[in-house]
Amino acid sequence: MIIYNVTVNIDNAIADEWLQWMKEVHVPDVLKTGLFIGNDIFKILADEDSGGQSYSVQYKCASMQHYNEYREKFAPALQAEHFKKYKDRFVAFRTLLELV
């Protein structure tokens, strides 16, 4: 199993709105691609104040082929939508994990 992890630090002032949008719009749009078999969203608990809240959004897929298809066909538009909506209010990085 492959886990596509997106870690996001979102501005405190819009964190609740962002989380709702992620749950109601963005994550369902990602899952509608049919390339993932599930997802989880975790709040990252940290002692330091970064000026925002951090989350780990994880999408599970059965194979690298599914992940690569997502990256090629769907990721650019979905990431652009997120960037347009929350420009300059978040920082994100992506990690690819394999269950061993």
C-alpha positions as CSV (number, residue, x, y, z in Angstrom):
1,M,0.0,0.0,0.0
2,I,1.2,3.5,-0.8
3,I,0.3,6.5,1.4
4,Y,0.4,9.9,-0.2
5,N,0.8,12.3,2.7
6,V,0.3,16.0,2.5
7,T,1.4,18.0,5.5
8,V,-0.2,21.4,5.7
9,N,0.3,24.3,8.1
10,I,-2.7,26.7,7.8
11,D,-3.1,30.2,9.2
12,N,-4.9,30.1,12.6
13,A,-7.5,32.6,11.4
14,I,-8.8,30.3,8.7
15,A,-7.9,26.9,10.0
16,D,-11.5,25.9,10.9
17,E,-12.9,27.0,7.5
18,W,-10.0,25.2,5.7
19,L,-10.6,22.0,7.6
20,Q,-14.3,22.1,6.7
21,W,-13.5,22.8,3.1
22,M,-11.0,19.9,3.0
23,K,-13.5,17.5,4.5
24,E,-16.5,18.6,2.4
25,V,-14.9,19.5,-1.0
26,H,-11.2,18.8,-1.5
27,V,-10.9,15.3,-0.1
28,P,-14.1,14.1,-1.8
29,D,-12.8,15.5,-5.1
30,V,-9.5,13.6,-4.7
31,L,-11.4,10.4,-3.8
32,K,-13.7,10.8,-6.8
33,T,-10.7,10.2,-9.1
34,G,-11.1,6.5,-8.1
35,L,-7.4,6.1,-7.6
36,F,-7.4,6.1,-3.8
37,I,-9.0,3.5,-1.4
38,G,-9.4,5.8,1.6
39,N,-8.0,8.7,3.5
40,D,-7.4,10.1,7.0
41,I,-6.8,13.6,8.3
42,F,-4.7,14.0,11.4
43,K,-4.1,17.2,13.4
44,I,-0.4,17.4,14.3
45,L,0.1,18.1,18.0
46,A,3.1,20.3,18.5
47,D,4.5,22.3,21.4
48,E,5.7,25.2,19.3
49,D,3.5,28.0,18.0
50,S,4.1,28.3,14.3
51,G,1.3,30.8,13.8
52,G,-0.9,28.1,12.3
53,Q,-2.3,24.7,12.8
54,S,-0.7,21.7,11.1
55,Y,-2.4,18.7,9.6
56,S,-1.4,15.5,7.9
57,V,-3.8,14.5,5.1
58,Q,-3.2,11.0,4.0
59,Y,-4.5,9.3,1.0
60,K,-4.2,5.5,0.6
61,C,-3.7,3.8,-2.8
62,A,-3.1,0.2,-3.8
63,S,-0.1,0.8,-6.1
64,M,2.5,3.3,-7.4
65,Q,0.7,3.1,-10.7
66,H,-2.4,4.5,-9.2
67,Y,-0.4,7.3,-7.5
68,N,1.4,8.1,-10.7
69,E,-1.8,8.3,-12.6
70,Y,-3.2,10.7,-10.0
71,R,-0.1,12.9,-10.1
72,E,-0.3,13.1,-13.9
73,K,-4.0,13.5,-14.5
74,F,-5.5,15.1,-11.5
75,A,-3.0,16.6,-9.0
76,P,-2.2,19.8,-10.9
77,A,-5.8,21.0,-11.1
78,L,-6.7,20.0,-7.5
79,Q,-3.5,21.6,-6.1
80,A,-4.2,24.8,-8.2
81,E,-7.7,25.0,-6.7
82,H,-6.3,24.7,-3.2
83,F,-3.6,27.3,-3.9
84,K,-6.1,29.8,-5.4
85,K,-8.4,29.5,-2.5
86,Y,-5.8,29.7,0.3
87,K,-2.9,31.6,-1.4
88,D,-0.3,32.9,1.1
89,R,-2.2,31.4,4.0
90,F,-0.6,27.9,4.1
91,V,2.6,26.0,3.6
92,A,2.5,22.4,2.4
93,F,4.8,19.6,1.6
94,R,4.2,16.1,0.3
95,T,5.7,12.7,1.3
96,L,5.2,9.4,-0.3
97,L,5.2,6.4,2.1
98,E,5.0,2.6,1.6
99,L,3.6,0.2,4.1
100,V,6.1,-2.4,4.9
